[in-house]
Amino acid sequence: MFTKITKYCKESYDELVHKVSWPNRSQLSSSAVVVLTASLLIALVVFIMDSAFQFLMEDVIYPHY
């Protein structure tokens, strides 16, 4: 069993070092900008939907008399 674990660790290391293509700095930066932009856009959409729902609940469904 110990030999299987050792073999697995060696194969995993070999794959990470020699077979995986890691992104360079510019690819990583552009991906980070895309993720940040998408996150902000989704947050904005959720904020707008929440504000509209709050307005609907406060002023349309339960109006203040």
C-alpha positions as CSV (number, residue, x, y, z in Angstrom):
1,M,0.0,0.0,0.0
2,F,2.9,2.4,0.8
3,T,4.4,1.8,-2.6
4,K,1.1,2.8,-4.3
5,I,1.0,6.1,-2.3
6,T,4.6,6.8,-3.2
7,K,4.0,6.0,-6.9
8,Y,1.0,8.2,-6.9
9,C,2.9,11.1,-5.3
10,K,5.8,10.8,-7.8
11,E,3.4,10.6,-10.8
12,S,1.5,13.6,-9.5
13,Y,4.7,15.6,-9.1
14,D,5.9,14.6,-12.6
15,E,2.6,15.7,-14.1
16,L,2.6,19.1,-12.3
17,V,6.2,19.9,-13.2
18,H,6.4,18.5,-16.8
19,K,2.9,18.2,-18.3
20,V,0.9,21.1,-16.9
21,S,1.0,24.3,-18.9
22,W,1.1,27.2,-16.4
23,P,-0.1,30.7,-17.4
24,N,2.4,33.4,-17.7
25,R,2.1,36.7,-15.9
26,S,0.2,38.6,-18.6
27,Q,-2.3,35.7,-19.0
28,L,-2.8,35.6,-15.3
29,S,-3.3,39.4,-15.1
30,S,-5.8,39.4,-17.9
31,S,-7.8,36.5,-16.4
32,A,-7.8,38.4,-13.0
33,V,-9.2,41.5,-14.7
34,V,-12.0,39.4,-16.4
35,V,-12.9,37.7,-13.1
36,L,-12.9,41.1,-11.3
37,T,-15.1,42.7,-14.0
38,A,-17.6,39.8,-14.0
39,S,-17.8,39.8,-10.2
40,L,-18.5,43.6,-10.1
41,L,-21.1,43.3,-12.9
42,I,-22.9,40.4,-11.1
43,A,-22.8,42.4,-7.8
44,L,-24.3,45.4,-9.6
45,V,-27.1,43.3,-11.0
46,V,-27.9,41.7,-7.6
47,F,-27.9,45.2,-6.0
48,I,-30.3,46.5,-8.6
49,M,-32.6,43.5,-8.2
50,D,-32.5,43.8,-4.4
51,S,-33.3,47.5,-4.6
52,A,-36.2,46.9,-6.9
53,F,-37.6,44.1,-4.7
54,Q,-37.2,46.3,-1.7
55,F,-39.1,49.1,-3.4
56,L,-41.8,46.7,-4.5
57,M,-42.2,45.3,-0.9
58,E,-42.1,48.7,0.8
59,D,-44.1,50.9,-1.5
60,V,-46.4,48.6,-3.6
61,I,-47.3,45.6,-1.5
62,Y,-47.2,47.2,2.0
63,P,-47.7,51.0,1.4
64,H,-47.4,53.4,4.3
65,Y,-50.7,55.0,5.2
